[in-house]
Amino acid sequence: MKRPVALLVLCASIAACSSNQPPDAQRPLTEKQAGKREERTRIYADPNGKKAIPGNHGAGGSAVRLKQPVAAERVMLDVPLIAQNPELKYGCEVTSLAMVLKYAGIPNDKLKLADEVKKDADPLAVGKNGDIARWGDPRDGFVGDMTGKTKGYAVYAKPLQQLMERYLPGRTVNLTGAPFSQLEDRIRSGKPVIVWTTGDFKLPDRWESWNHGSERIRAPLDLHVVVLAGFDPKYVYLNDPLAAKKMRKVDKNTFIRSWNALGKQALSYR
């Protein structure tokens, strides 16, 4: 007679923030289990090995755990919301970083992050027709004025990772260029992800180009950065610092197309 084999299915869990457990230690949250502690369900194979059935492990059988738990269909992380306005009109990147650091239990301030992030000091020059003739490179540092007192633009993943590394030394993870499934894996592991997209989460439609030294920079002016805090089969859930909305529900395929167009830029931590 075949011995029954135990399969362990890990249910995604919700752990509310508490003084005894820092946010970084929380496990992913399921939408239906908000406020509850972790629950585990054991599934056992029937003696004939044809299908898995729930129940208690029978006497005399041997339990074998799967090396990898089955992924939850819906995973949510309770990432605190921080708004970029009114102080940082163009500060969606550092504000998203502030949210992730706060979730990780790292004290920080968005204005301090805005001051610390690397800048590209190449000033804005506008042509006779009003188009941007010369400006900085967001790959090197933040371009323009983040406060909005004068024109500002953005910063890309590498300079923001350098700042993130100061607060999470040796723990930052640059997922730029990775498939979206790896971002979902980070959410499953309880780590939110900073992602580059657009203001309406659709394909960018405000492309502009300008000179920077000997280079020609081409970038979308409708760029936006948010925190990926959850997903299910059809939607992603985003903390949006500009709209000041927590767990903003966006069609997954639409979002992925915009994220792809922005170079698949993404930052998380371990």
Contacts in CASP RR format, 6 or more apart in sequence:
PFRMAT RR
TARGET T0000
AUTHOR 0000-0000-0000
METHOD contacts of the structure
MODEL  1
MKRPVALLVLCASIAACSSNQPPDAQRPLTEKQAGKREERTRIYADPNGK
KAIPGNHGAGGSAVRLKQPVAAERVMLDVPLIAQNPELKYGCEVTSLAMV
LKYAGIPNDKLKLADEVKKDADPLAVGKNGDIARWGDPRDGFVGDMTGKT
KGYAVYAKPLQQLMERYLPGRTVNLTGAPFSQLEDRIRSGKPVIVWTTGD
FKLPDRWESWNHGSERIRAPLDLHVVVLAGFDPKYVYLNDPLAAKKMRKV
DKNTFIRSWNALGKQALSYR
1 47 0 8 1.000
2 47 0 8 1.000
2 48 0 8 1.000
2 49 0 8 1.000
3 60 0 8 1.000
3 61 0 8 1.000
3 62 0 8 1.000
4 44 0 8 1.000
4 45 0 8 1.000
4 46 0 8 1.000
4 47 0 8 1.000
4 49 0 8 1.000
4 57 0 8 1.000
4 58 0 8 1.000
4 61 0 8 1.000
4 62 0 8 1.000
5 44 0 8 1.000
5 45 0 8 1.000
5 49 0 8 1.000
5 62 0 8 1.000
5 63 0 8 1.000
5 64 0 8 1.000
6 42 0 8 1.000
6 43 0 8 1.000
6 44 0 8 1.000
6 45 0 8 1.000
6 57 0 8 1.000
6 62 0 8 1.000
6 63 0 8 1.000
6 64 0 8 1.000
6 65 0 8 1.000
7 42 0 8 1.000
7 43 0 8 1.000
7 44 0 8 1.000
7 45 0 8 1.000
7 52 0 8 1.000
7 65 0 8 1.000
7 66 0 8 1.000
8 40 0 8 1.000
8 42 0 8 1.000
8 43 0 8 1.000
8 65 0 8 1.000
8 66 0 8 1.000
8 69 0 8 1.000
9 41 0 8 1.000
9 42 0 8 1.000
9 43 0 8 1.000
9 69 0 8 1.000
9 70 0 8 1.000
10 40 0 8 1.000
10 69 0 8 1.000
10 70 0 8 1.000
10 72 0 8 1.000
11 30 0 8 1.000
11 33 0 8 1.000
11 38 0 8 1.000
11 39 0 8 1.000
11 40 0 8 1.000
11 41 0 8 1.000
11 72 0 8 1.000
12 27 0 8 1.000
12 28 0 8 1.000
12 29 0 8 1.000
12 30 0 8 1.000
12 33 0 8 1.000
12 72 0 8 1.000
12 74 0 8 1.000
12 75 0 8 1.000
12 188 0 8 1.000
13 27 0 8 1.000
13 28 0 8 1.000
13 29 0 8 1.000
13 30 0 8 1.000
13 33 0 8 1.000
13 36 0 8 1.000
13 37 0 8 1.000
13 38 0 8 1.000
13 39 0 8 1.000
14 27 0 8 1.000
14 29 0 8 1.000
14 30 0 8 1.000
14 33 0 8 1.000
14 34 0 8 1.000
14 35 0 8 1.000
14 36 0 8 1.000
14 37 0 8 1.000
14 76 0 8 1.000
14 78 0 8 1.000
15 21 0 8 1.000
15 25 0 8 1.000
15 26 0 8 1.000
15 27 0 8 1.000
15 29 0 8 1.000
15 35 0 8 1.000
15 37 0 8 1.000
15 38 0 8 1.000
16 35 0 8 1.000
16 78 0 8 1.000
17 23 0 8 1.000
17 26 0 8 1.000
17 78 0 8 1.000
22 104 0 8 1.000
22 105 0 8 1.000
23 78 0 8 1.000
23 80 0 8 1.000
23 102 0 8 1.000
23 103 0 8 1.000
23 104 0 8 1.000
23 105 0 8 1.000
24 103 0 8 1.000
24 104 0 8 1.000
24 105 0 8 1.000
26 77 0 8 1.000
26 78 0 8 1.000
26 190 0 8 1.000
27 38 0 8 1.000
27 190 0 8 1.000
28 72 0 8 1.000
28 75 0 8 1.000
28 76 0 8 1.000
28 77 0 8 1.000
28 187 0 8 1.000
28 188 0 8 1.000
28 189 0 8 1.000
28 190 0 8 1.000
29 35 0 8 1.000
29 75 0 8 1.000
29 76 0 8 1.000
29 77 0 8 1.000
29 78 0 8 1.000
30 72 0 8 1.000
30 74 0 8 1.000
30 75 0 8 1.000
30 76 0 8 1.000
31 74 0 8 1.000
31 76 0 8 1.000
31 232 0 8 1.000
32 74 0 8 1.000
33 39 0 8 1.000
34 76 0 8 1.000
41 54 0 8 1.000
42 54 0 8 1.000
42 55 0 8 1.000
42 57 0 8 1.000
43 52 0 8 1.000
43 53 0 8 1.000
43 54 0 8 1.000
43 55 0 8 1.000
44 52 0 8 1.000
44 53 0 8 1.000
44 54 0 8 1.000
44 55 0 8 1.000
44 56 0 8 1.000
44 57 0 8 1.000
44 58 0 8 1.000
45 51 0 8 1.000
45 52 0 8 1.000
45 53 0 8 1.000
46 52 0 8 1.000
46 53 0 8 1.000
57 63 0 8 1.000
71 184 0 8 1.000
71 188 0 8 1.000
72 188 0 8 1.000
73 232 0 8 1.000
73 233 0 8 1.000
74 231 0 8 1.000
74 232 0 8 1.000
74 233 0 8 1.000
75 184 0 8 1.000
75 187 0 8 1.000
75 188 0 8 1.000
75 230 0 8 1.000
75 231 0 8 1.000
75 232 0 8 1.000
76 229 0 8 1.000
76 230 0 8 1.000
76 237 0 8 1.000
76 247 0 8 1.000
77 103 0 8 1.000
77 187 0 8 1.000
77 190 0 8 1.000
77 191 0 8 1.000
77 192 0 8 1.000
77 229 0 8 1.000
77 230 0 8 1.000
78 103 0 8 1.000
78 229 0 8 1.000
79 99 0 8 1.000
79 100 0 8 1.000
79 102 0 8 1.000
79 103 0 8 1.000
79 192 0 8 1.000
79 227 0 8 1.000
79 229 0 8 1.000
79 239 0 8 1.000
79 246 0 8 1.000
80 99 0 8 1.000
80 102 0 8 1.000
80 103 0 8 1.000
81 99 0 8 1.000
81 239 0 8 1.000
81 241 0 8 1.000
81 244 0 8 1.000
81 245 0 8 1.000
81 246 0 8 1.000
82 95 0 8 1.000
82 98 0 8 1.000
82 99 0 8 1.000
82 102 0 8 1.000
82 110 0 8 1.000
82 241 0 8 1.000
83 95 0 8 1.000
83 241 0 8 1.000
83 242 0 8 1.000
83 244 0 8 1.000
84 91 0 8 1.000
84 92 0 8 1.000
84 95 0 8 1.000
84 110 0 8 1.000
84 241 0 8 1.000
84 242 0 8 1.000
85 242 0 8 1.000
85 244 0 8 1.000
87 110 0 8 1.000
87 111 0 8 1.000
87 114 0 8 1.000
87 147 0 8 1.000
88 94 0 8 1.000
88 95 0 8 1.000
88 110 0 8 1.000
88 111 0 8 1.000
88 114 0 8 1.000
88 146 0 8 1.000
88 147 0 8 1.000
89 146 0 8 1.000
89 147 0 8 1.000
89 148 0 8 1.000
89 152 0 8 1.000
90 144 0 8 1.000
90 145 0 8 1.000
90 146 0 8 1.000
90 147 0 8 1.000
90 148 0 8 1.000
90 152 0 8 1.000
90 153 0 8 1.000
90 154 0 8 1.000
91 110 0 8 1.000
91 114 0 8 1.000
91 146 0 8 1.000
91 241 0 8 1.000
92 154 0 8 1.000
92 224 0 8 1.000
92 225 0 8 1.000
92 226 0 8 1.000
92 241 0 8 1.000
92 242 0 8 1.000
93 117 0 8 1.000
93 142 0 8 1.000
93 154 0 8 1.000
93 155 0 8 1.000
93 160 0 8 1.000
93 194 0 8 1.000
93 225 0 8 1.000
94 110 0 8 1.000
94 113 0 8 1.000
94 114 0 8 1.000
94 117 0 8 1.000
94 146 0 8 1.000
94 160 0 8 1.000
94 163 0 8 1.000
95 110 0 8 1.000
95 113 0 8 1.000
95 241 0 8 1.000
96 194 0 8 1.000
96 225 0 8 1.000
96 226 0 8 1.000
96 227 0 8 1.000
96 239 0 8 1.000
96 241 0 8 1.000
97 108 0 8 1.000
97 113 0 8 1.000
97 160 0 8 1.000
97 163 0 8 1.000
97 164 0 8 1.000
97 194 0 8 1.000
97 267 0 8 1.000
98 108 0 8 1.000
98 109 0 8 1.000
98 110 0 8 1.000
98 113 0 8 1.000
99 192 0 8 1.000
99 227 0 8 1.000
99 239 0 8 1.000
99 241 0 8 1.000
100 164 0 8 1.000
100 192 0 8 1.000
100 194 0 8 1.000
100 227 0 8 1.000
100 267 0 8 1.000
100 268 0 8 1.000
100 269 0 8 1.000
101 107 0 8 1.000
101 108 0 8 1.000
101 164 0 8 1.000
101 167 0 8 1.000
101 168 0 8 1.000
102 108 0 8 1.000
103 192 0 8 1.000
104 168 0 8 1.000
104 269 0 8 1.000
106 167 0 8 1.000
106 168 0 8 1.000
108 167 0 8 1.000
113 163 0 8 1.000
114 146 0 8 1.000
114 147 0 8 1.000
116 163 0 8 1.000
116 166 0 8 1.000
117 141 0 8 1.000
117 142 0 8 1.000
117 155 0 8 1.000
117 159 0 8 1.000
117 160 0 8 1.000
117 163 0 8 1.000
118 140 0 8 1.000
118 141 0 8 1.000
118 142 0 8 1.000
118 155 0 8 1.000
118 159 0 8 1.000
118 162 0 8 1.000
118 163 0 8 1.000
119 141 0 8 1.000
119 142 0 8 1.000
119 144 0 8 1.000
120 136 0 8 1.000
120 137 0 8 1.000
120 138 0 8 1.000
120 140 0 8 1.000
120 141 0 8 1.000
120 142 0 8 1.000
120 143 0 8 1.000
120 144 0 8 1.000
122 134 0 8 1.000
122 135 0 8 1.000
122 136 0 8 1.000
122 137 0 8 1.000
122 143 0 8 1.000
122 212 0 8 1.000
122 213 0 8 1.000
123 134 0 8 1.000
123 135 0 8 1.000
124 132 0 8 1.000
124 134 0 8 1.000
124 135 0 8 1.000
124 144 0 8 1.000
124 150 0 8 1.000
124 151 0 8 1.000
124 152 0 8 1.000
125 132 0 8 1.000
125 133 0 8 1.000
125 134 0 8 1.000
125 135 0 8 1.000
126 132 0 8 1.000
126 133 0 8 1.000
127 133 0 8 1.000
131 208 0 8 1.000
131 210 0 8 1.000
132 208 0 8 1.000
132 209 0 8 1.000
132 210 0 8 1.000
133 210 0 8 1.000
133 211 0 8 1.000
134 210 0 8 1.000
134 211 0 8 1.000
134 212 0 8 1.000
134 213 0 8 1.000
135 143 0 8 1.000
135 144 0 8 1.000
135 153 0 8 1.000
135 210 0 8 1.000
135 212 0 8 1.000
135 217 0 8 1.000
136 143 0 8 1.000
136 144 0 8 1.000
136 153 0 8 1.000
136 210 0 8 1.000
136 212 0 8 1.000
136 217 0 8 1.000
137 143 0 8 1.000
137 212 0 8 1.000
137 215 0 8 1.000
137 217 0 8 1.000
138 153 0 8 1.000
138 154 0 8 1.000
138 155 0 8 1.000
138 156 0 8 1.000
138 159 0 8 1.000
138 217 0 8 1.000
138 219 0 8 1.000
139 156 0 8 1.000
139 158 0 8 1.000
139 159 0 8 1.000
140 159 0 8 1.000
141 155 0 8 1.000
141 156 0 8 1.000
141 159 0 8 1.000
142 153 0 8 1.000
142 154 0 8 1.000
142 155 0 8 1.000
142 159 0 8 1.000
143 152 0 8 1.000
143 153 0 8 1.000
143 154 0 8 1.000
143 155 0 8 1.000
144 150 0 8 1.000
144 151 0 8 1.000
144 152 0 8 1.000
144 153 0 8 1.000
145 151 0 8 1.000
145 152 0 8 1.000
146 152 0 8 1.000
153 219 0 8 1.000
153 221 0 8 1.000
153 223 0 8 1.000
154 219 0 8 1.000
154 223 0 8 1.000
154 225 0 8 1.000
156 196 0 8 1.000
156 265 0 8 1.000
157 174 0 8 1.000
157 176 0 8 1.000
157 194 0 8 1.000
157 196 0 8 1.000
157 265 0 8 1.000
157 266 0 8 1.000
157 267 0 8 1.000
158 174 0 8 1.000
160 194 0 8 1.000
160 267 0 8 1.000
161 172 0 8 1.000
161 174 0 8 1.000
161 267 0 8 1.000
164 172 0 8 1.000
164 267 0 8 1.000
164 269 0 8 1.000
165 172 0 8 1.000
168 269 0 8 1.000
171 269 0 8 1.000
171 270 0 8 1.000
172 267 0 8 1.000
172 268 0 8 1.000
172 269 0 8 1.000
173 186 0 8 1.000
173 191 0 8 1.000
173 267 0 8 1.000
173 268 0 8 1.000
173 269 0 8 1.000
173 270 0 8 1.000
174 266 0 8 1.000
174 267 0 8 1.000
175 182 0 8 1.000
175 183 0 8 1.000
175 186 0 8 1.000
175 193 0 8 1.000
175 264 0 8 1.000
175 266 0 8 1.000
175 267 0 8 1.000
175 268 0 8 1.000
176 263 0 8 1.000
176 264 0 8 1.000
176 265 0 8 1.000
176 266 0 8 1.000
176 267 0 8 1.000
177 263 0 8 1.000
177 264 0 8 1.000
177 265 0 8 1.000
177 266 0 8 1.000
178 264 0 8 1.000
178 266 0 8 1.000
180 256 0 8 1.000
180 259 0 8 1.000
183 193 0 8 1.000
183 195 0 8 1.000
183 228 0 8 1.000
183 266 0 8 1.000
183 268 0 8 1.000
184 231 0 8 1.000
186 192 0 8 1.000
186 193 0 8 1.000
186 268 0 8 1.000
187 193 0 8 1.000
187 228 0 8 1.000
187 229 0 8 1.000
187 230 0 8 1.000
187 231 0 8 1.000
191 268 0 8 1.000
191 269 0 8 1.000
191 270 0 8 1.000
192 227 0 8 1.000
192 228 0 8 1.000
192 229 0 8 1.000
192 230 0 8 1.000
192 239 0 8 1.000
192 268 0 8 1.000
193 227 0 8 1.000
193 228 0 8 1.000
193 266 0 8 1.000
193 267 0 8 1.000
193 268 0 8 1.000
194 225 0 8 1.000
194 226 0 8 1.000
194 227 0 8 1.000
194 228 0 8 1.000
194 266 0 8 1.000
194 267 0 8 1.000
194 268 0 8 1.000
195 225 0 8 1.000
195 226 0 8 1.000
195 227 0 8 1.000
195 228 0 8 1.000
195 238 0 8 1.000
195 259 0 8 1.000
195 265 0 8 1.000
195 266 0 8 1.000
196 223 0 8 1.000
196 224 0 8 1.000
196 225 0 8 1.000
196 259 0 8 1.000
196 262 0 8 1.000
196 263 0 8 1.000
196 265 0 8 1.000
196 266 0 8 1.000
197 223 0 8 1.000
197 224 0 8 1.000
197 225 0 8 1.000
197 226 0 8 1.000
197 255 0 8 1.000
197 258 0 8 1.000
197 259 0 8 1.000
197 262 0 8 1.000
198 204 0 8 1.000
198 220 0 8 1.000
198 222 0 8 1.000
198 223 0 8 1.000
198 224 0 8 1.000
198 258 0 8 1.000
198 261 0 8 1.000
198 262 0 8 1.000
199 222 0 8 1.000
199 223 0 8 1.000
199 224 0 8 1.000
199 242 0 8 1.000
200 222 0 8 1.000
201 224 0 8 1.000
201 238 0 8 1.000
201 250 0 8 1.000
201 251 0 8 1.000
201 254 0 8 1.000
201 255 0 8 1.000
201 258 0 8 1.000
202 254 0 8 1.000
202 257 0 8 1.000
202 258 0 8 1.000
203 257 0 8 1.000
203 258 0 8 1.000
203 261 0 8 1.000
204 220 0 8 1.000
204 222 0 8 1.000
204 223 0 8 1.000
204 258 0 8 1.000
204 261 0 8 1.000
204 262 0 8 1.000
205 220 0 8 1.000
205 222 0 8 1.000
206 220 0 8 1.000
206 221 0 8 1.000
206 222 0 8 1.000
207 218 0 8 1.000
207 219 0 8 1.000
207 220 0 8 1.000
207 221 0 8 1.000
208 218 0 8 1.000
208 219 0 8 1.000
208 220 0 8 1.000
208 221 0 8 1.000
209 216 0 8 1.000
209 217 0 8 1.000
209 218 0 8 1.000
209 219 0 8 1.000
210 216 0 8 1.000
210 217 0 8 1.000
211 217 0 8 1.000
220 261 0 8 1.000
220 262 0 8 1.000
223 262 0 8 1.000
224 240 0 8 1.000
224 242 0 8 1.000
225 241 0 8 1.000
226 238 0 8 1.000
226 239 0 8 1.000
226 240 0 8 1.000
226 241 0 8 1.000
226 248 0 8 1.000
227 238 0 8 1.000
227 239 0 8 1.000
227 241 0 8 1.000
228 236 0 8 1.000
228 237 0 8 1.000
228 238 0 8 1.000
228 266 0 8 1.000
229 237 0 8 1.000
229 238 0 8 1.000
229 239 0 8 1.000
229 246 0 8 1.000
229 247 0 8 1.000
230 236 0 8 1.000
230 237 0 8 1.000
230 247 0 8 1.000
231 237 0 8 1.000
231 252 0 8 1.000
233 252 0 8 1.000
234 251 0 8 1.000
234 252 0 8 1.000
235 249 0 8 1.000
235 250 0 8 1.000
235 251 0 8 1.000
235 252 0 8 1.000
236 249 0 8 1.000
236 250 0 8 1.000
236 252 0 8 1.000
236 255 0 8 1.000
237 247 0 8 1.000
237 248 0 8 1.000
237 249 0 8 1.000
237 250 0 8 1.000
238 247 0 8 1.000
238 248 0 8 1.000
238 250 0 8 1.000
238 255 0 8 1.000
239 245 0 8 1.000
239 246 0 8 1.000
239 247 0 8 1.000
239 248 0 8 1.000
240 248 0 8 1.000
259 265 0 8 1.000
259 266 0 8 1.000
END
